[in-house]
Amino acid sequence: MFDVGASELLLIVIVAIVVIGPKDLPRALRMAGQWIAKIRRVSGHFRSGIETMIREAELAEMEEKWRKQNEEIMKAHPTPAEGTVAAASAEAGLPPPAENAPAEHQKSETAEPQLPLSSS
């Protein structure tokens, strides 16, 4: 960040001791540290707020894109009406839906499973 060498740092320390004084220097350094910590907290909060806004904008953009793609897919492949499900199944050579199946093909909840007999 700052390119401060050893000789420059020594010059800053000497000036600080002369200007502030050796007695008040620890208190001044403590205050400087508190201000730096406060600045870091504020900048971190600001940065996280900006990142959240960017994330929300990207999410809204993706949702809009997905909605448009879904509409295009639904227009290209319309779903059959409820009354034509059986007719569409018959045309495709599929068995009728389970609700129209004969009673003998429907499973009973109370029936016990049939186990195959072993030949041993």
DSSP file (Angstrom, degrees, kcal/mol; ACC not computed):
  #  RESIDUE AA STRUCTURE BP1 BP2  ACC     N-H-->O    O-->H-N    N-H-->O    O-->H-N    TCO  KAPPA ALPHA  PHI   PSI    X-CA   Y-CA   Z-CA
    1    1 A M              0   0    0      0, 0.0     2,-0.5     0, 0.0     0, 0.0   0.000 360.0 360.0 360.0 -73.4    0.0    0.0    0.0
    2    2 A F        -     0   0    0      2,-0.1     2,-1.4     1,-0.0     0, 0.0  -0.891 360.0-138.8-101.9 133.4    2.5    2.6    1.2
    3    3 A D        +     0   0    0     -2,-0.5     2,-0.6     2,-0.0    -1,-0.0  -0.682  38.3 163.7 -92.7  86.4    6.1    2.0    0.2
    4    4 A V        -     0   0    0     -2,-1.4    -2,-0.1     4,-0.0     2,-0.1  -0.920  20.1-157.4-110.0 119.6    7.7    3.1    3.4
    5    5 A G     >  -     0   0    0     -2,-0.6     4,-2.2     1,-0.1     5,-0.2  -0.244  33.7 -97.4 -85.9 179.0   11.3    2.0    4.0
    6    6 A A  H  > S+     0   0    0      1,-0.2     4,-2.2     2,-0.2     5,-0.1   0.894 122.9  49.7 -65.8 -41.3   13.2    1.6    7.2
    7    7 A S  H  > S+     0   0    0      2,-0.2     4,-1.9     1,-0.2    -1,-0.2   0.884 111.9  48.6 -67.5 -37.5   14.9    5.1    7.0
    8    8 A E  H  > S+     0   0    0      2,-0.2     4,-2.1     1,-0.2    -1,-0.2   0.896 110.8  50.8 -68.0 -39.6   11.5    6.8    6.3
    9    9 A L  H  X S+     0   0    0     -4,-2.2     4,-2.2     1,-0.2    -2,-0.2   0.899 109.1  51.3 -64.1 -40.6    9.9    5.0    9.2
   10   10 A L  H  X S+     0   0    0     -4,-2.2     4,-2.2     1,-0.2    -1,-0.2   0.896 109.0  51.0 -62.8 -40.7   12.7    6.1   11.5
   11   11 A L  H  X S+     0   0    0     -4,-1.9     4,-2.3     2,-0.2    -1,-0.2   0.898 109.5  50.4 -63.2 -41.3   12.2    9.7   10.4
   12   12 A I  H  X S+     0   0    0     -4,-2.1     4,-2.4     2,-0.2    -2,-0.2   0.906 110.5  49.7 -63.8 -42.2    8.4    9.5   11.1
   13   13 A V  H  X S+     0   0    0     -4,-2.2     4,-2.3     2,-0.2    -2,-0.2   0.909 111.2  48.7 -63.8 -42.9    9.1    8.1   14.6
   14   14 A I  H  X S+     0   0    0     -4,-2.2     4,-2.2     2,-0.2    -2,-0.2   0.920 112.7  47.5 -64.6 -43.3   11.6   10.8   15.4
   15   15 A V  H  X S+     0   0    0     -4,-2.3     4,-3.0     1,-0.2     5,-0.3   0.907 111.5  51.4 -64.3 -41.0    9.2   13.6   14.2
   16   16 A A  H  X>S+     0   0    0     -4,-2.4     4,-2.4     1,-0.2     5,-1.0   0.896 110.3  48.8 -63.7 -40.0    6.3   12.0   16.2
   17   17 A I  H  X5S+     0   0    0     -4,-2.3     4,-0.7     3,-0.2    -1,-0.2   0.903 115.6  43.9 -66.3 -40.3    8.4   11.9   19.4
   18   18 A V  H  <5S+     0   0    0     -4,-2.2    -2,-0.2    -5,-0.2    -1,-0.2   0.929 121.8  37.2 -70.3 -45.0    9.5   15.6   18.9
   19   19 A V  H  <5S+     0   0    0     -4,-3.0    -3,-0.2    -5,-0.2    -2,-0.2   0.951 131.4  25.7 -75.2 -50.2    6.0   16.9   18.0
   20   20 A I  H  <5S-     0   0    0     -4,-2.4     4,-0.3    -5,-0.3    -3,-0.2   0.867 105.9-127.5 -84.3 -38.8    3.8   14.8   20.3
   21   21 A G     X< -     0   0    0     -5,-1.0     4,-1.0    -4,-0.7     3,-0.2   0.027  20.2 -92.6 100.9 147.6    6.3   14.1   23.0
   22   22 A P  T  4 S+     0   0    0      0, 0.0    -1,-0.1     0, 0.0    -4,-0.1   0.776 121.6  56.6 -67.0 -25.7    7.4   10.7   24.5
   23   23 A K  T  4 S+     0   0    0      1,-0.2     4,-0.3     2,-0.1    -2,-0.1   0.899 115.3  34.2 -73.9 -40.3    4.8   11.0   27.3
   24   24 A D  T  > S+     0   0    0     -4,-0.3     4,-2.1    -3,-0.2    -1,-0.2   0.460  93.7  92.4 -94.1  -2.6    1.7   11.4   25.0
   25   25 A L  H  X S+     0   0    0     -4,-1.0     4,-2.6     1,-0.2     5,-0.2   0.907  83.6  50.7 -62.3 -45.0    3.0    9.1   22.2
   26   26 A P  H  > S+     0   0    0      0, 0.0     4,-2.3     0, 0.0    -1,-0.2   0.911 112.1  48.0 -60.7 -39.8    1.3    5.9   23.5
   27   27 A R  H  > S+     0   0    0     -4,-0.3     4,-2.3     2,-0.2    -2,-0.2   0.899 112.1  49.5 -65.8 -39.6   -2.0    7.6   23.8
   28   28 A A  H  X S+     0   0    0     -4,-2.1     4,-2.4     2,-0.2    -1,-0.2   0.899 111.5  48.6 -65.8 -40.9   -1.7    9.1   20.3
   29   29 A L  H  X S+     0   0    0     -4,-2.6     4,-2.4     2,-0.2    -2,-0.2   0.894 110.4  51.7 -65.8 -38.9   -0.9    5.7   18.8
   30   30 A R  H  X S+     0   0    0     -4,-2.3     4,-2.2    -5,-0.2    -2,-0.2   0.925 111.2  47.1 -62.5 -44.7   -3.8    4.1   20.6
   31   31 A M  H  X S+     0   0    0     -4,-2.3     4,-2.5     2,-0.2    -2,-0.2   0.903 111.1  51.6 -63.6 -40.9   -6.2    6.8   19.2
   32   32 A A  H  X S+     0   0    0     -4,-2.4     4,-2.4     1,-0.2    -1,-0.2   0.912 109.7  50.2 -62.5 -41.0   -4.7    6.3   15.8
   33   33 A G  H  X S+     0   0    0     -4,-2.4     4,-2.4     2,-0.2    -2,-0.2   0.891 109.7  50.5 -63.4 -39.9   -5.3    2.5   16.1
   34   34 A Q  H  X S+     0   0    0     -4,-2.2     4,-2.4     2,-0.2    -2,-0.2   0.914 111.3  48.2 -64.5 -42.3   -8.9    3.1   17.1
   35   35 A W  H  X S+     0   0    0     -4,-2.5     4,-2.5     2,-0.2    -2,-0.2   0.908 111.6  49.7 -64.7 -41.0   -9.5    5.4   14.2
   36   36 A I  H  X S+     0   0    0     -4,-2.4     4,-2.3     2,-0.2    -2,-0.2   0.916 111.2  49.4 -64.1 -42.2   -8.0    2.9   11.8
   37   37 A A  H  X S+     0   0    0     -4,-2.4     4,-2.4     2,-0.2    -2,-0.2   0.909 111.4  49.5 -62.6 -41.6  -10.1    0.1   13.2
   38   38 A K  H  X S+     0   0    0     -4,-2.4     4,-2.4     2,-0.2    -2,-0.2   0.909 110.6  49.7 -64.0 -41.9  -13.2    2.3   12.8
   39   39 A I  H  X S+     0   0    0     -4,-2.5     4,-2.5     1,-0.2    -1,-0.2   0.903 110.8  50.1 -63.4 -41.0  -12.4    3.1    9.2
   40   40 A R  H  X S+     0   0    0     -4,-2.3     4,-2.5     2,-0.2    -2,-0.2   0.906 110.5  49.7 -64.3 -41.5  -11.8   -0.6    8.4
   41   41 A R  H  X S+     0   0    0     -4,-2.4     4,-2.5     2,-0.2    -2,-0.2   0.936 112.9  46.3 -62.4 -45.9  -15.2   -1.5   10.0
   42   42 A V  H  X S+     0   0    0     -4,-2.4     4,-2.5     1,-0.2    -2,-0.2   0.920 113.9  47.7 -64.2 -43.6  -17.0    1.1    8.0
   43   43 A S  H  X S+     0   0    0     -4,-2.5     4,-2.5     2,-0.2    -1,-0.2   0.882 111.9  50.6 -67.2 -36.1  -15.3    0.2    4.8
   44   44 A G  H  X S+     0   0    0     -4,-2.5     4,-2.4     2,-0.2    -2,-0.2   0.906 111.7  47.8 -65.4 -41.2  -16.0   -3.5    5.4
   45   45 A H  H  X S+     0   0    0     -4,-2.5     4,-2.0     2,-0.2    -2,-0.2   0.913 113.2  48.1 -65.1 -42.4  -19.7   -2.7    6.0
   46   46 A F  H  X S+     0   0    0     -4,-2.5     4,-2.2     2,-0.2    -2,-0.2   0.922 112.1  49.4 -62.9 -45.2  -19.9   -0.6    2.9
   47   47 A R  H  X S+     0   0    0     -4,-2.5     4,-2.5     1,-0.2    -2,-0.2   0.903 110.6  49.5 -62.8 -42.5  -18.2   -3.2    0.8
   48   48 A S  H  X S+     0   0    0     -4,-2.4     4,-2.2     1,-0.2    -1,-0.2   0.876 110.2  51.9 -66.1 -35.8  -20.5   -6.0    2.0
   49   49 A G  H  X S+     0   0    0     -4,-2.0     4,-2.1     2,-0.2    -2,-0.2   0.912 110.8  47.1 -64.3 -42.3  -23.5   -3.8    1.3
   50   50 A I  H  X S+     0   0    0     -4,-2.2     4,-2.3     2,-0.2    -2,-0.2   0.921 112.0  50.4 -64.6 -44.1  -22.3   -3.2   -2.3
   51   51 A E  H  X S+     0   0    0     -4,-2.5     4,-2.5     1,-0.2    -2,-0.2   0.880 109.6  51.5 -62.3 -38.2  -21.6   -6.9   -2.8
   52   52 A T  H  X S+     0   0    0     -4,-2.2     4,-2.5     2,-0.2    -1,-0.2   0.912 109.7  49.2 -64.5 -42.8  -25.1   -7.7   -1.5
   53   53 A M  H  X S+     0   0    0     -4,-2.1     4,-2.1     2,-0.2    -2,-0.2   0.900 112.0  48.5 -63.6 -40.3  -26.7   -5.3   -4.0
   54   54 A I  H  X S+     0   0    0     -4,-2.3     4,-2.4     2,-0.2    -2,-0.2   0.924 111.6  49.7 -64.9 -44.4  -24.7   -6.7   -6.8
   55   55 A R  H  X S+     0   0    0     -4,-2.5     4,-2.4     1,-0.2    -2,-0.2   0.910 111.5  48.4 -60.7 -43.4  -25.7  -10.3   -5.8
   56   56 A E  H  X S+     0   0    0     -4,-2.5     4,-2.4     2,-0.2    -1,-0.2   0.884 111.2  50.5 -65.6 -38.4  -29.4   -9.3   -5.7
   57   57 A A  H  X S+     0   0    0     -4,-2.1     4,-2.1     2,-0.2    -2,-0.2   0.913 111.6  47.6 -65.7 -42.0  -29.2   -7.6   -9.1
   58   58 A E  H  X S+     0   0    0     -4,-2.4     4,-2.5     2,-0.2    -2,-0.2   0.899 111.8  50.9 -64.5 -40.4  -27.5  -10.7  -10.6
   59   59 A L  H  X S+     0   0    0     -4,-2.4     4,-2.6     2,-0.2    -2,-0.2   0.915 110.3  48.4 -63.9 -43.7  -30.2  -12.9   -9.0
   60   60 A A  H  X S+     0   0    0     -4,-2.4     4,-2.1     1,-0.2    -1,-0.2   0.893 111.6  50.7 -63.3 -39.3  -33.0  -10.8  -10.4
   61   61 A E  H  X S+     0   0    0     -4,-2.1     4,-2.1     2,-0.2    -2,-0.2   0.915 111.8  46.8 -64.2 -43.2  -31.4  -10.8  -13.8
   62   62 A M  H  X S+     0   0    0     -4,-2.5     4,-2.8     2,-0.2    -2,-0.2   0.900 110.6  52.4 -66.8 -40.5  -31.1  -14.6  -13.8
   63   63 A E  H  X S+     0   0    0     -4,-2.6     4,-2.3     2,-0.2    -1,-0.2   0.898 109.9  49.1 -62.2 -40.0  -34.7  -15.1  -12.6
   64   64 A E  H  X S+     0   0    0     -4,-2.1     4,-2.2     2,-0.2    -1,-0.2   0.908 111.7  49.1 -64.7 -42.3  -35.9  -12.9  -15.4
   65   65 A K  H  X S+     0   0    0     -4,-2.1     4,-2.4     2,-0.2    -2,-0.2   0.926 112.5  47.5 -62.5 -45.4  -33.9  -14.9  -17.9
   66   66 A W  H  X S+     0   0    0     -4,-2.8     4,-2.5     1,-0.2    -2,-0.2   0.877 110.0  53.1 -64.9 -37.7  -35.2  -18.2  -16.5
   67   67 A R  H  X S+     0   0    0     -4,-2.3     4,-2.3     2,-0.2    -1,-0.2   0.919 110.3  47.3 -63.6 -43.2  -38.8  -16.9  -16.6
   68   68 A K  H  X S+     0   0    0     -4,-2.2     4,-2.2     2,-0.2    -2,-0.2   0.918 112.9  48.5 -64.4 -43.5  -38.4  -16.0  -20.3
   69   69 A Q  H  X S+     0   0    0     -4,-2.4     4,-2.3     1,-0.2    -2,-0.2   0.899 110.7  51.4 -63.7 -39.6  -36.9  -19.4  -21.1
   70   70 A N  H  X S+     0   0    0     -4,-2.5     4,-2.6     2,-0.2    -1,-0.2   0.904 109.2  50.3 -63.8 -41.4  -39.7  -21.1  -19.2
   71   71 A E  H  X S+     0   0    0     -4,-2.3     4,-2.2     2,-0.2    -1,-0.2   0.909 110.7  49.7 -62.8 -41.7  -42.3  -19.2  -21.2
   72   72 A E  H  X S+     0   0    0     -4,-2.2     4,-2.0     2,-0.2    -2,-0.2   0.908 112.4  47.3 -63.3 -42.1  -40.6  -20.1  -24.5
   73   73 A I  H  X S+     0   0    0     -4,-2.3     4,-2.2     2,-0.2    -2,-0.2   0.918 111.7  50.1 -65.2 -43.6  -40.5  -23.8  -23.5
   74   74 A M  H  < S+     0   0    0     -4,-2.6    -1,-0.2     1,-0.2    -2,-0.2   0.858 111.4  49.1 -65.6 -34.5  -44.2  -23.7  -22.4
   75   75 A K  H  < S+     0   0    0     -4,-2.2    -1,-0.2     1,-0.2    -2,-0.2   0.881 113.5  46.7 -69.7 -37.4  -45.2  -22.1  -25.7
   76   76 A A  H  < S+     0   0    0     -4,-2.0    -2,-0.2     1,-0.3    -1,-0.2   0.824 124.8  30.7 -73.4 -32.0  -43.2  -24.7  -27.7
   77   77 A H  S  < S-     0   0    0     -4,-2.2    -1,-0.3    -5,-0.2    -2,-0.1  -0.698  80.3-168.2-129.0  78.5  -44.6  -27.6  -25.7
   78   78 A P        -     0   0    0      0, 0.0    -3,-0.1     0, 0.0    -4,-0.0  -0.371  24.5-117.6 -68.5 147.6  -48.1  -26.9  -24.5
   79   79 A T        -     0   0    0     -5,-0.1     2,-0.0     1,-0.1    -2,-0.0  -0.624  31.3-110.3 -83.1 142.9  -49.6  -29.3  -21.9
   80   80 A P        -     0   0    0      0, 0.0     5,-0.1     0, 0.0    -1,-0.1  -0.361  37.1-100.4 -70.3 153.7  -52.7  -31.2  -23.0
   81   81 A A    >   -     0   0    0      1,-0.1     3,-0.9     3,-0.1     4,-0.3  -0.280  35.5-106.0 -67.7 160.8  -56.0  -30.4  -21.3
   82   82 A E  G >  S+     0   0    0      1,-0.3     3,-1.0     2,-0.2     4,-0.4   0.847 118.6  53.5 -60.7 -36.4  -57.2  -32.7  -18.5
   83   83 A G  G 3  S+     0   0    0      1,-0.2     4,-0.4     2,-0.1    -1,-0.3   0.730 107.1  51.7 -71.7 -21.8  -59.9  -34.3  -20.6
   84   84 A T  G <> S+     0   0    0     -3,-0.9     4,-2.6     1,-0.2    -1,-0.2   0.330  80.2  94.6 -99.2   8.0  -57.4  -35.2  -23.4
   85   85 A V  H <> S+     0   0    0     -3,-1.0     4,-2.2    -4,-0.3    -1,-0.2   0.936  89.1  44.6 -64.3 -46.2  -54.9  -37.0  -21.2
   86   86 A A  H  > S+     0   0    0     -4,-0.4     4,-2.3    -3,-0.2    -1,-0.2   0.901 114.6  49.2 -65.3 -40.2  -56.4  -40.4  -21.8
   87   87 A A  H  > S+     0   0    0     -4,-0.4     4,-2.3     2,-0.2    -2,-0.2   0.907 111.7  48.6 -66.1 -41.0  -56.7  -39.7  -25.5
   88   88 A A  H  X S+     0   0    0     -4,-2.6     4,-1.7     2,-0.2    -1,-0.2   0.874 111.4  50.7 -66.2 -36.9  -53.1  -38.5  -25.7
   89   89 A S  H  X>S+     0   0    0     -4,-2.2     5,-2.9    -5,-0.2     4,-0.5   0.907 110.2  49.3 -66.0 -41.7  -52.0  -41.6  -23.9
   90   90 A A  H ><5S+     0   0    0     -4,-2.3     3,-0.9     1,-0.2    -2,-0.2   0.903 110.2  50.6 -65.3 -41.2  -53.9  -43.8  -26.2
   91   91 A E  H 3<5S+     0   0    0     -4,-2.3    -1,-0.2     1,-0.3    -2,-0.2   0.863 111.1  48.7 -64.3 -35.3  -52.4  -42.1  -29.3
   92   92 A A  H 3<5S-     0   0    0     -4,-1.7    -1,-0.3    -5,-0.2    -2,-0.2   0.530 116.7-115.2 -82.5  -5.4  -48.9  -42.5  -27.9
   93   93 A G  T <<5 +     0   0    0     -3,-0.9    -3,-0.2    -4,-0.5    -2,-0.1   0.730  69.6 138.6  78.8  22.6  -49.6  -46.2  -27.2
   94   94 A L      < -     0   0    0     -5,-2.9    -1,-0.3    -6,-0.2    -2,-0.1  -0.659  59.6-100.9 -97.3 154.7  -49.3  -45.7  -23.4
   95   95 A P        -     0   0    0      0, 0.0    -1,-0.1     0, 0.0     3,-0.1  -0.339  50.8 -90.0 -67.3 157.6  -51.5  -47.3  -20.8
   96   96 A P        -     0   0    0      0, 0.0   -10,-0.1     0, 0.0     5,-0.1  -0.225  55.4 -82.2 -64.8 159.2  -54.3  -45.1  -19.3
   97   97 A P    >   -     0   0    0      0, 0.0     3,-1.5     0, 0.0     4,-0.4  -0.176  44.2-104.8 -59.5 158.9  -53.5  -43.1  -16.2
   98   98 A A  G >  S+     0   0    0      1,-0.3     3,-1.0     2,-0.2     7,-0.1   0.783 117.6  61.7 -59.4 -31.7  -53.7  -44.8  -12.8
   99   99 A E  G 3  S+     0   0    0      1,-0.2    -1,-0.3     7,-0.0     7,-0.0   0.771 108.6  42.6 -69.7 -23.5  -57.0  -43.2  -12.0
  100  100 A N  G <  S+     0   0    0     -3,-1.5    -1,-0.2     2,-0.0    -2,-0.2   0.380  90.6 115.5 -98.6   2.0  -58.7  -44.8  -15.0
  101  101 A A  S <  S-     0   0    0     -3,-1.0     5,-0.1    -4,-0.4    -3,-0.0  -0.387  76.4 -97.0 -72.9 149.2  -57.1  -48.2  -14.4
  102  102 A P    >>  -     0   0    0      0, 0.0     3,-1.3     0, 0.0     4,-0.6  -0.234  33.8-111.6 -61.8 157.2  -59.3  -51.2  -13.6
  103  103 A A  G >4 S+     0   0    0      1,-0.3     3,-0.7     2,-0.2    -2,-0.1   0.786 113.6  63.4 -63.4 -29.4  -59.6  -52.1   -9.9
  104  104 A E  G 34 S+     0   0    0      1,-0.2    -1,-0.3     3,-0.0    -3,-0.0   0.733 103.0  49.2 -71.4 -19.6  -57.7  -55.4  -10.3
  105  105 A H  G <4 S+     0   0    0     -3,-1.3     2,-0.3     2,-0.1    -1,-0.2   0.586  91.2  94.6 -93.1 -11.1  -54.5  -53.5  -11.3
  106  106 A Q  S << S-     0   0    0     -3,-0.7     2,-0.2    -4,-0.6    -7,-0.0  -0.595  78.6-119.2 -83.2 142.9  -54.6  -51.0   -8.5
  107  107 A K        -     0   0    0     -2,-0.3     2,-0.4     1,-0.0    -2,-0.1  -0.555  19.9-135.1 -81.8 143.8  -52.5  -51.9   -5.4
  108  108 A S        -     0   0    0     -2,-0.2     3,-0.2     1,-0.1    -1,-0.0  -0.797   3.6-143.6 -97.3 140.3  -54.2  -52.3   -2.1
  109  109 A E  S    S+     0   0    0     -2,-0.4    -1,-0.1     1,-0.2    -2,-0.0   0.784 100.6  46.6 -73.0 -26.0  -52.7  -50.7    1.0
  110  110 A T  S    S+     0   0    0      2,-0.1    -1,-0.2    -3,-0.0     2,-0.1   0.594  86.4 107.7 -93.6 -10.9  -53.7  -53.7    3.2
  111  111 A A        -     0   0    0     -3,-0.2     3,-0.0     1,-0.1    -4,-0.0  -0.437  69.4-127.0 -70.4 140.0  -52.5  -56.5    1.0
  112  112 A E        -     0   0    0     -2,-0.1    -1,-0.1     1,-0.1    -2,-0.1  -0.609  32.5 -98.9 -83.7 146.6  -49.3  -58.2    2.1
  113  113 A P        -     0   0    0      0, 0.0     2,-0.5     0, 0.0    -1,-0.1  -0.378  34.3-123.5 -66.2 142.1  -46.5  -58.4   -0.5
  114  114 A Q        -     0   0    0     -2,-0.1    -3,-0.0    -3,-0.0     0, 0.0  -0.760  22.3-152.1 -87.6 125.4  -46.2  -61.7   -2.3
  115  115 A L        -     0   0    0     -2,-0.5     2,-0.1     1,-0.0     0, 0.0  -0.803  21.2-113.8 -97.2 139.0  -42.8  -63.4   -2.0
  116  116 A P        -     0   0    0      0, 0.0     2,-0.3     0, 0.0    -1,-0.0  -0.438  31.6-114.8 -69.8 144.2  -41.6  -65.7   -4.7
  117  117 A L        -     0   0    0     -2,-0.1     2,-0.3     2,-0.0     0, 0.0  -0.609  28.1-133.0 -78.8 135.3  -41.3  -69.3   -3.8
  118  118 A S        -     0   0    0     -2,-0.3    -1,-0.0     1,-0.1     0, 0.0  -0.630   2.3-139.6 -89.4 150.5  -37.7  -70.6   -3.9
  119  119 A S              0   0    0     -2,-0.3    -1,-0.1     1,-0.2    -2,-0.0   0.087 360.0 360.0 -95.0  23.3  -36.9  -73.9   -5.6
  120  120 A S              0   0    0      0, 0.0    -1,-0.2     0, 0.0    -3,-0.0   0.450 360.0 360.0 -91.8 360.0  -34.4  -75.1   -3.0
